[in-house]
């Protein structure tokens, strides 16, 4: 296709994607599912699993192969904007009071599903198509374990915000544990890619680059006073431009070191100075990323997901097993460790429920695996199914726990950890020189 033809196809695809995402969002709203879950499902609907199965010529016309790289690139920008806003809404100072239980929960939530997922994948090799030709089995085994160990921190944050849970103890613990979990998962993913490439280079680069990122973010936090005074001299348009430029630079940096763009975007958002003017600049990026570009990423993932492959009994059994060990490992491990850390039953159940949601972050990881050629289309589909199932479980289970014990109200000394409008004052206070 020519550039002009791709441009025309892209405009039509955007219209179809946004309309379908909105329809699915409206259908799932009575079930209490957040828009991000609806967009995940809409992406699968637009791919070969539904649209391609019923109207294959329509799917080919709407999403020709030459268009898919464009959807991927624009979707990555949407991810960066979304992750930056998620990081901006997350206050780093809320980690310290719950650091011990959050670290314990994160460790269990990483180790148990990783071990169970790796063990299951190893046990089925030879009977299920999980490892592409030329890829060592241990690479695929570890990759599955890492993807099952991931927690969808942005989605977890969004669920907590939308349900008004930011002032609860389980909300704060889950946010902190989810952030630690994803940091560990991305480093482990870099290690898997190092094994895949037969060199320690990617892991060393990721570790050294992460250290450099930490130093840069530490300086940004320490120099927030001068930075805020400098932003006061900028117009609103200039401030928005600077914010987007710094976001793109951070995303580029972490992508180059192997931690991927979303990690840099979230980290920058968490460390970014806060003021009413910067609040408005960050909020101005939300419609572009959240409403327009992010659905393109879900559609790109859906175009690579073919649930028709699950007609193979052995693959369907493997998908069921992966889903079960993912739930047992993440939900069970986080619930058990929260109880061991001294949390009440209701808190522990909710922590396990929130940490079990993998959604967006697992989709990002499996797309990385597909791009690196270390997963087969069959395995890609299985892991997308796990992401969708474990994420859609979250809100119904939270509603169940609320009916079971009448809900958990925020304690008087707890401050909202993220979001507006309750988090606005706290965020403003946190940047006072």
N, C-alpha and C positions, 0 to 999 in steps of 0.2 A: 504493500500500500504506500501511496505517496504521503508526504507530510500533510498535505491539504485533506486527503481522505481520512487520515488518522484523526486530524483535528475535528472533522465533521462527526466521525464515529464517536469520538470522546464526548462531545457535547450531548449527543443523543443518549449515550451510556449514563452520563451524569443524571440526566432527567429521569431515566428509568430506575436507576439505583436509589435516588432520593425518594421517589414516589413509592417504590416497593418498601423501603425502610420505614417510611411514615405509616404505610398501611399495616405492616407487621407490628410496629410499635403500638398502634391503636388497638389491634386485636389482642395483644398481650398485656395491655395496661390493666384490664380487670383482674388479671392474675398476679398483679404486683411486680411484674418484671420490669427492670430499668431499660431505658432505650438501648443501651449498649448490647444487652442480651438480644433484643429484637433485631438489631443490626447484624449480629452474628448469624442468627437464623435466616435473615433475609439474604445474606451472602450465600448461604448454602442453597437457598431456594433458587437463586439466579444462576447457579452453576449446573453442572451435568446431573446432579442428584435429582433435580425437579424439572427446571425449565429445559435442560438439555435432554432429559428423558422423554418429556411430553412433546416439546417443540424443538427438536435439535437444530433445525434450520434457523429458527428465531434466535436461539442462543448464539449460533455462529455469526449471524448478522449483527447482533447487538455487541458481542464481545469477540471480535476477530483476534487471532493470535498476535497480530502486530500491535493491537491496542493494549495488551496485557502489561507490557513494560511501563506504559504511560500510567496505567492504574496503580502499578506498584510504586512508582516514584511519587505520584501525588498522594497516595495513601501514606507513604513514609513521612511526608511533610505534615499530614494530618495527625499522625501518631506523635510526632515531635511536639506539635502545638498542644495536643491533648495531655501528653505527659508533663510538659512544662507547667500547664495550669494545675494539674494534679499535685505536682511538687510544690507549687506556690501556695496551694491551700493547705499543705502539710507543714506543721510547725515542728522544727527539729528539737526545740526545747521541751516538747512533750514526751520525747523518748526517755529522757533521764529518769523520771520518777518510776517508770515501769520497765527499766532496762533489764533487770534480772528475770522477771517472768517472761518478758518478750523474747529475750535471748534463748531461754529454755524452750519456749514454744516454737521459735524459729528453727532451732537445732533439731527438734523432734520432727517438725514438719518438713524438713529437708531430708534427713537421714532415712526415715522409715519408708516413705514412698519411693525414694531413690533405690533403696535396697530391694523392695518388693517388685518394683517395675523392672529393674535390671534382672532380677531372678526369674521373673515370669518370661521376659523376652528371651533369655538364655535357654529356658526350658522348652520353648516352642520352635527354636530355630531348626530348620530342616522340614518342618511341617507347615510353616506360615511364611509368606513372602515378606520378610522384614528388612533384610540387608541387601542393598544393591550389589551387583557384581563388582568385584575389586575393592569393596569396602570391608575392612576387618570386622568380624562379628562383634568383638569387644567394643568397637566404636559405636555401633548401632545399639548395643545393650546399654552402654552408659548414656547414650543420647536419650533413649526412652526413659531411663531413670531420672535424668535431669529434668526432662519436660514434665514428668509427673510430680517432681519436687517443687515446681514453680507455683507461686501464688499470684493471682491477678491483682496486684496492688492498686492500680488505677480503678479497677472495677470495685474492689473492696472499699476504696475511699469514696467512690460515688454512691454505693449502697448505703454506707454509713451516713453520708451527708443527706441524701434524699429521704432517709427514714428518721432523721433527727437524732442520731445515736452518737453524735460527736462528743457529748459530755458524759458518756458512760465509761465505766472501767473497761468493759470488754471491747468497746470501740477503740479506746486508746491503746490497749494491749495489742489488738489486732492490727492497727495501723503500724505500730512500731515493729511488730513481728513480721508483718508483710513486707515492710521496707527492707529489713535485714535479710529476709528470705530471698527476695529478688536480687539483692546485691550478691549473695552467695551463689544463687542459681546462674547469674550471668558470668561469674568467674569460673564456675564449673563448666559452663557451656564453652567458654574460651579454652578450657583444658581439653574438652572433647574434640574441638576443632584442631587443637595442636596434635592430638593423637591421630586424627584423620589425615592430617597433612604430613605426618611422620617427622615432625620437628617440634622442638620446644619453643620455637620463635613466637607463635601466637600467644602462648601462656605468659612468657616473659614480657612480651610487649604489653599485654593486658595488665599485668601486675605493675609494671613500671609506669605505664600510662595512667593507671588508676591512682597511683601515688602522686603523680603530677597533678591530676585533677583535684585530689583532696587538698593539696597545697593551694591551688588557685582558688578553690571555693572557700577555704579557710581565710585567705586574704580578702576575699570579697565580703565575707561576714565581718571581719575585723575592721575593714575600712568602710563600713556602711554609712557612717556619718559623712565623710567627704563625698562618697558616691551619691548620697541623697542630696547634698548641697549642689553637686554638679547637675543632677537631673532637674533641679528647680530652675536652672537657667535654660532648659530646653522647652520648646513648645510641645503641645500634646502630640502633634504629628511626628516631631523629631524623637520624642520619647518612645513612641510606638515603634518607629523605625529602628532605633538603637536596640530596643528589646528584642525585636525579631532578628536583627543581625547577630547579637550575642547568642541568641538561642540557636541559630543555624551554625555558628562557629562551634559552640559546645557540642552540638549533635554531630557535626563533622569530625570533631576531635575523637569522641568516644567511638564513633564508627570506625575510624582509622586504626584505633588501638585494639579493636576486636570486642568492645563491650556494647557496641551498637548505639545508634543515634538516640533511641528512647532513654537509655541510661543517662546520657549527658543532658538530655532535655529535663528529665525529672530532677537530677541532682542540681542543675542550675536553678530550677524553680524553687527547690527547697531552700537554697542559700540566697536567693535573690532579695535585695533590700525591699522593704515594704513601706508604703506610704499611700495616702488616698489617691495621689496622681498615678502612682505605679499600679495600684489596684485597678484603676480605670483602663490603663494601657493593657494590662494582662487580660481583663475582661473583654477588651476589644478584639483580642485574638481568638476568643472562644467560638464565635459563630463560624469563622472560617475553618478552624480545625475540627470542632466537635460536630457541627451540623453539615458541613459540605465535604471535607476531605476524608475524615475518618471512615465514613461508610464505604469509601472506595477501597480501603484496605480490607474490610470484611468481604467485599465482593471479590477482590483478588483471591483471597483465601478460599472463598466458596467455589471459584472457578477451578481450583485445584483439588476440590473435594468431590469424590464420586462415591456416594453411599451405595451405589449399585454393586461395588466391589464386595460389599458385605454379604452378598448372596452366597459367597463361598462359606460353607458351614465352619470351616476351620478358622477363617478370618473373623467371622462373626463371633465365634467363641473366644478368640483372642481379644477382640474389642470389648466383649463383656468382662473378661478377666482383667483387662487393663483398667476399665472403669471401676471395678470392684476394689482392686488393690490401690487405685488412686484415692478412693474414698476412705478405705480402711487406713491407709498410710497417713493421709493428710488430716482428715477429720479425726480419726481415732488417735493418732499421735499427738495432735495439738490439744485435743480435749484432755487426754491423759496427762500431758505435761502441764497443762494449766491447772489441773487438779493437784498435781504434785507440787506446783508452785504456790499452793494455798488458796487458789481461787474457788469461789462457790460453784456449785453444780451448774446453775443457770449461766454464769459468766463463762465457764469452761465450754458448755455446749455451744454458746454463741461464738466464741473464739474459734472453735473447731469448724463451725459452719462457714464463717467468713473466710478463714484460711483455705478452706477446701475449694473455693471458687478460683478457677484458673484462667478462664476466658481469654482476654486480650493478650496477656503475656505469653500464654502457651501458644497461641496462634502465631505470635511473633517468632517464638523459638522454632516451631515446626516449619515456618516459612524459611528461616535461616537454614535449617537442616535440608530442606528441599533444594534451596539455592546452592548449597554446598555439595549436593549429590550424595548425602549419607543416609537418606531415607527413601523408601520406595513410595509410589503413589498409594499403595495399599496401607502402609504404615502411616502415611500422612493423613489419610482418611480416618484411620482408627484414632489417632491423637486429636484430630478435630472433634470427633464424636465425644471423646473424654472431656475436652474443653467445654463443649456445649452442655453436656449432661451435668457436670459438676458445678457449672455456673448457674444454670437454671434452677438448681436445687436450693440455692442460697436463700432467696426471699421466702419461698414456701416454708422452709425449715425455721427461719426466724419468726414467721407468723405462728408456727406451731409452738415454738418455745414460749412466745408471748401468751398464747392461750393456756399453755400448761401452767405457767407460774405467775401470770398477770403482768409480765414485763418487768424490766429493771430500769428504774428511774435514775437519772444522773444524781450523784451525790453533790452536796452543796459546794465542796471545795474543788470540784472538777471543772475545768475550763474547756470550752469547745476547742478541739484540736485542729479543725479545718473548717473551711466553708464560710458562706455568708448567709444571713447577716450576723449571726452570733459571733463568728470568728473575726469579724472586721475590727472590733475594738481591740481584741487581743493582738491581732496582727499589727495594728498601728502602734500599740504600746511596745511591741517587740523591736521596733526600729527606732525608738527614741534614743538619740545620742546621749 
